[in-house]
Amino acid sequence: DLPSFSFFPFPRLSFASFLFSAWHTLYALFWFLPFVLFVSFCQSSFSCNTPL
């Protein structure tokens, strides 16, 4: 079958799609990181080992 970069003939479009996916990855990490820090802080300080 055709390679995926054949659908992006201009490098600017593929770079824009890369920035778009990277932005959503960073956006998901910045929402997920406080949750991980809160869970680790809860387990270390209060020792609440309640299963999620």
C-alpha positions in Angstrom: 0.0 0.0 0.0 1.0 3.7 -0.2 3.2 5.1 2.5 1.6 7.6 4.9 3.8 10.5 3.8 2.3 10.4 0.3 -0.9 11.9 1.7 1.2 14.9 2.9 3.0 16.2 -0.2 4.0 19.4 1.5 6.4 19.1 4.5 4.6 22.0 6.2 1.4 20.0 6.5 3.2 17.0 8.0 5.0 19.3 10.4 1.8 20.9 11.4 0.2 17.6 12.1 3.2 16.6 14.1 2.9 19.8 16.2 -0.8 19.1 16.5 -0.2 15.6 17.9 2.6 16.8 20.1 0.5 19.6 21.5 -2.3 17.1 22.4 0.3 14.8 23.9 1.7 17.6 26.1 -1.9 18.7 26.9 -2.7 15.2 28.1 0.5 15.0 30.1 -0.2 18.2 31.9 -3.6 16.9 32.9 -2.3 13.5 33.8 0.8 14.5 35.7 -1.0 16.3 38.7 -3.2 13.1 39.0 -0.1 10.9 39.2 1.6 13.3 41.7 -1.6 13.4 43.8 -1.8 9.6 43.9 1.9 9.2 44.8 1.6 11.9 47.4 -1.5 10.2 48.9 0.2 6.8 49.0 3.4 8.2 50.5 1.9 10.6 53.1 -1.4 9.1 54.1 -0.6 5.6 53.1 -4.1 5.1 51.7 -3.8 1.9 49.7 -7.4 1.9 48.4 -7.6 0.2 45.0 -8.9 2.5 42.2 
